[in-house]
């Protein structure tokens, strides 16, 4: 029997990020909702942290935008069923911060589950079963390995609902995390995650033996850092085997276009070709000329190859 879980759906679309719905059920819930956005430039990170502190003190009335009630992103019966499944895994929660994926080619949504403003779980829902199950498996392997250079949320449960698949993990810290800016930190994290997955990730037939496991989206918005310096790596759905250096190259490109980090003096030819194909495929599926992926392609083509 499916139990109806009452969720406060009074929200406001986040200014500058209209795909994020921030709950208005209380000051702590609203502040936690702000953490669903991942700015990378230092000035924007600082501004978000100031805004977060102000909302925690004064409440959601400080958040501009039109107040409204969001509609469930699934049919009513499926929505009730999935809320009940999450409740049985993490316990009670009374509000959600919602992230509706803006990429047309990658539908679905994510939800930060909140109980009196405290994050008790993080759910991702999409229609691609393979991506969900691969991400769940990879995160499980990494969490069990207890890496020393970064942390990964603990996978808690996964399941199917209608034509969608969901994955539920523990919540990362619910305050605005910064972006990793150190190239050395990227190198250490990339090396450790690749080594862990090399021992556990199945190598598909036909993949060259010298290719290594890669995160696949090793960007500042997926490498987040606490005030203490602890690094969190999120969004593991693009993990797979790739030529050596792919993560570091993509990390350098995105750090350069995001906050002006220096580019490498030269790049491995195979890694450059792989990243360019990936970016061109994203442009074909979900982008437009002049978008962020096009900017990355331009920066990549300007780099000398080894």
For each residue, the residues with C-beta under 8 A, 3 or more apart:
1:
2: 77 80 81 84
3: 84 87
4: 80 84
5: 80 83 84 87 93
6: 94
7: 83 93 94 95 96
8: 23 24 25 94 95
9: 23 69 70 96
10: 23 24 25 67 68 69
11: 21 22 23 24 33 67 68 69 70 98
12: 21 22 24 60 63 64 65 66 67 68
13: 17 18 20 21 22 65 66
14: 17 18 20 21 22 33 34 36 37 63 65
15: 63 64 65
16: 37
17: 13 14 20 37
18: 13 14
19: 99 100 101 102
20: 13 14 17 33 36 37 97 98 99 100
21: 11 12 13 14 33 70 96 97 98 99 100
22: 11 12 13 14 30 33 34 36 60 63 97
23: 8 9 10 11 26 29 30 33 60 95 96 97 114
24: 8 10 11 12 29 30 60 63 67
25: 8 10 29 30 94 95 114 117
26: 23 29 30 59 60 95 116 117
27: 30 31 55 56 57 58 59 60 117
28: 31 32 56 116 117 118
29: 23 24 25 26 32 33 60 95 97 114 116 117
30: 22 23 24 25 26 27 33 34 55 59 60 63
31: 27 28 34 35 52 53 55 56 117 174 175
32: 28 29 35 97 112 114 117 118 119 174 175
33: 11 14 20 21 22 23 29 30 36 97 112 114
34: 14 22 30 31 37 48 51 52 55 63 176
35: 31 32 52 97 112 173 174 175 176 177
36: 14 20 22 33 97 99 110 112
37: 14 16 17 20 34 48 176
38: 177 179 221 222 224
39: 44 45 47 48 176 179
40: 44 45 179 220 221 258 259
41: 44 45 179 258 259
42: 45 46 178 181 259
43: 46 47
44: 39 40 41 47 48
45: 39 40 41 42 48 49 176 178 179
46: 42 43 49 50
47: 39 43 44 50 51
48: 34 37 39 44 45 51 52 176
49: 45 46 52 53 175 176
50: 46 47 53 54
51: 34 47 48 54 55 62
52: 31 34 35 48 49 55 56 175 176
53: 31 49 50 56 57
54: 50 51 57 58 62
55: 27 30 31 34 51 52 58 59 60 62 63
56: 27 28 31 52 53
57: 27 53 54
58: 27 54 55 61 62
59: 26 27 30 55 62
60: 12 22 23 24 26 27 29 30 55 63
61: 58
62: 51 54 55 58 59
63: 12 14 15 22 24 30 34 55 60
64: 12 15
65: 12 13 14 15
66: 12 13
67: 10 11 12 24
68: 10 11 12
69: 9 10 11
70: 9 11 21 98
71:
72: 75 76 79
73: 79 98 100 109 125
74: 78 79 82 125 161 162 164
75: 72 78 79 162
76: 72 79 80
77: 2 80 81
78: 74 75 81 82 161 162 164
79: 72 73 74 75 76 82 83
80: 2 4 5 76 77 83 84
81: 2 77 78 84 85 161
82: 74 78 79 85 86 123 125 159 161 166
83: 5 7 79 80 86 87
84: 2 3 4 5 80 81 87 88
85: 81 82 88 89 157 159 161 166
86: 82 83 89 90 93 113 121 123 157 166 168
87: 3 5 83 84 90 91 92 93
88: 84 85
89: 85 86 121 156 157 168
90: 86 87 93 113 120 121 156 168
91: 87 115 120
92: 87 115 120
93: 5 7 86 87 90 96 113 114 115 120 121
94: 6 7 8 25 114 115 116
95: 7 8 23 25 26 29 114 117
96: 7 9 21 23 93 111 112 113 114
97: 20 21 22 23 29 32 33 35 36 111 112 114
98: 11 20 21 70 73 109 110 111
99: 19 20 21 36 109 110 111 112
100: 19 20 21 73 109
101: 19 106 107 108 109 110 126
102: 19
103: 106 107 286
104: 107 286
105: 282 285 286
106: 101 103 126 286
107: 101 103 104 126 127
108: 101 124 125 126 127 164
109: 73 98 99 100 101 124 125
110: 36 98 99 101 122 123 124 125
111: 96 97 98 99 122 123 125
112: 32 33 35 36 96 97 99 119 121 122 171 174
113: 86 90 93 96 119 120 121 122 123 171
114: 23 25 29 32 33 93 94 95 96 97 117 118 119 120
115: 91 92 93 94 118 120
116: 26 28 29 94
117: 25 26 27 28 29 31 32 95 114
118: 28 32 114 115 174
119: 32 112 113 114 122 171 172 174
120: 90 91 92 93 113 114 115 171
121: 86 89 90 93 112 113 156 168 169 170 171
122: 110 111 112 113 119 153 168 169 170 171 172
123: 82 86 110 111 113 166 167 168 169
124: 108 109 110 132 135 166 167 169
125: 73 74 82 108 109 110 111 161 164 165 166
126: 101 106 107 108 131 132 164 165
127: 107 108 163 164 165
128: 131 132 165
129: 132 133 160 165
130: 133 134
131: 126 128 134 135 237
132: 124 126 128 129 135 136 158 165 166 167 237
133: 129 130 136 137 158 165
134: 130 131 137 138 237 239
135: 124 131 132 138 139 167 236 237 239
136: 132 133 139 140 155 158 167
137: 133 134 140 141
138: 134 135 141 142 197 201 236 239
139: 135 136 142 143 152 153 154 155 169 236
140: 136 137 143 144 155
141: 137 138 144 145 196 197 200 201
142: 138 139 145 147 152 193 196 197 236
143: 139 140 146 152 153 154 155
144: 140 141
145: 141 142 196 200
146: 143
147: 142 150 151 152 192 193 196
148: 192
149: 185 188 189 192 231
150: 147 189 192 193 223 231 232 233
151: 147 230 231 232 233
152: 139 142 143 147 232 233 234 236
153: 122 139 143 169 170 171 172 232 234
154: 139 143 169 170
155: 136 139 140 143 158 167 168 169
156: 89 90 121 168 169 170
157: 85 86 89 167 168
158: 132 133 136 155 165 166 167 168
159: 82 85 165 166
160: 129 164 165 166
161: 74 78 81 82 85 125 164 165 166
162: 74 75 78
163: 127
164: 74 78 108 125 126 127 160 161
165: 125 126 127 128 129 132 133 158 159 160 161
166: 82 85 86 123 124 125 132 158 159 160 161
167: 123 124 132 135 136 155 157 158
168: 86 89 90 121 122 123 155 156 157 158
169: 121 122 123 124 139 153 154 155 156
170: 121 122 153 154 156
171: 112 113 119 120 121 122 153 174
172: 119 122 153 177 224 232 234
173: 35 177 226 232
174: 31 32 35 112 118 119 171
175: 31 32 35 49 52
176: 34 35 37 39 45 48 49 52
177: 35 38 172 173 224 225 226 232
178: 42 45 181 224 225 226 227
179: 38 39 40 41 45 220 221 223 224 225 255 258 259
180: 185 186 189 220 223 224 225 231
181: 42 178 185 220 255 259 261
182: 185 186
183: 186 187 252 255 261 262
184: 187 188
185: 149 180 181 182 188 189 223 231
186: 180 182 183 189 190 218 223 247 248 251 252 255
187: 183 184 190 191 248
188: 149 184 185 191 192
189: 149 150 180 185 186 192 193 223 231 233
190: 186 187 193 194 214 215 218 247 248 251
191: 187 188 194 195
192: 147 148 149 150 188 189 195 196
193: 142 147 150 189 190 196 197 213 215 233
194: 190 191 197 198 212 213 214 247
195: 191 192 198 199
196: 141 142 145 147 192 193 199 200
197: 138 141 142 193 194 200 201 213 239
198: 194 195 201 212 213
199: 195 196
200: 141 145 196 197
201: 138 141 197 198 213 239 241
202:
203: 207 241
204: 207 241
205:
206:
207: 203 204 211 241
208: 211 243
209:
210: 243 244
211: 207 208 241 242 243 244
212: 194 198 241 242 243 244
213: 193 194 197 198 201 239 240 241 242
214: 190 194 218 239 240 241 242 246 247
215: 190 193 218 222 233 236 238 239 247
216: 237 238 239 240 242 246 247
217: 222 235 238 250
218: 186 190 214 215 222 223 247 248 250 251 254
219: 222 223 250 251 254 255 258
220: 40 179 180 181 223 251 254 255 258 259
221: 38 40 179 224 254 258
222: 38 215 217 218 219 233 234 235
223: 150 179 180 185 186 189 218 219 220 231 232 233 251
224: 38 172 177 178 179 180 221 231 232 233 234
225: 177 178 179 180 229 230 231 232
226: 173 177 178 229 230 231 232
227: 178
228:
229: 225 226
230: 151 225 226
231: 149 150 151 180 185 189 223 224 225 226
232: 150 151 152 153 172 173 177 223 224 225 226
233: 150 151 152 189 193 215 222 223 224 236
234: 152 153 172 222 224
235: 217 222 238
236: 135 138 139 142 152 215 233 239
237: 131 132 134 135 216
238: 215 216 217 235
239: 134 135 138 197 201 213 214 215 216 236
240: 213 214 216
241: 201 203 204 207 211 212 213 214
242: 211 212 213 214 216 246 247 271 274
243: 208 210 211 212 246 268 270 271 274
244: 210 211 212 268 270 271
245: 248 249 267 268 271
246: 214 216 242 243 249 250 271 274 275
247: 186 190 194 214 215 216 218 242 250 251
248: 186 187 190 218 245 251 252
249: 245 246 252 253 264 267 268 271 272 275 300
250: 217 218 219 246 247 253 254 275 278
251: 186 190 218 219 220 223 247 248 254 255
252: 183 186 248 249 255 256 261 262 263 264
253: 249 250 256 257 263 275 296 299 300
254: 218 219 220 221 250 251 257 258 296
255: 179 181 183 186 219 220 251 252 258 259 261
256: 252 253 260 261 262 263 299
257: 253 254 292 295 296 299
258: 40 41 179 219 220 221 254 255 261
259: 40 41 42 179 181 220 255
260: 256
261: 181 183 252 255 256 258
262: 183 252 256
263: 252 253 256 299 303
264: 249 252 267 303
265: 304
266: 303 304 305 306
267: 245 249 264 271 272 300 303 304 305 306
268: 243 244 245 249 271 272 305 306
269: 272 273 305 306
270: 243 244 273 274
271: 242 243 244 245 246 249 267 268 274 275
272: 249 267 268 269 275 276 300 303 305
273: 269 270 276 277
274: 242 243 246 270 271 277 278
275: 246 249 250 253 271 272 278 279 300
276: 272 273 279 280 297 300 301
277: 273 274 280 281
278: 250 274 275 281 282
279: 275 276 282 283 293 296 297 300
280: 276 277 283 284 297
281: 277 278 284 285
282: 105 278 279 285 286 287 293
283: 279 280 286 287 288 289 291 293 294 297
284: 280 281 287
285: 105 281 282
286: 103 104 105 106 282 283
287: 282 283 284 291 292 293 294
288: 283 291 294
289: 283 294
290: 294 295
291: 283 287 288 294 295
292: 257 287 295 296
293: 279 282 283 287 296 297
294: 283 287 288 289 290 291 297 298
295: 257 290 291 292 298 299
296: 253 254 257 279 292 293 299 300
297: 276 279 280 283 293 294 300 301
298: 294 295 301 302
299: 253 256 257 263 295 296 302 303
300: 249 253 267 272 275 276 279 296 297 303
301: 276 297 298
302: 298 299
303: 263 264 266 267 272 299 300
304: 265 266 267
305: 266 267 268 269 272
306: 266 267 268 269
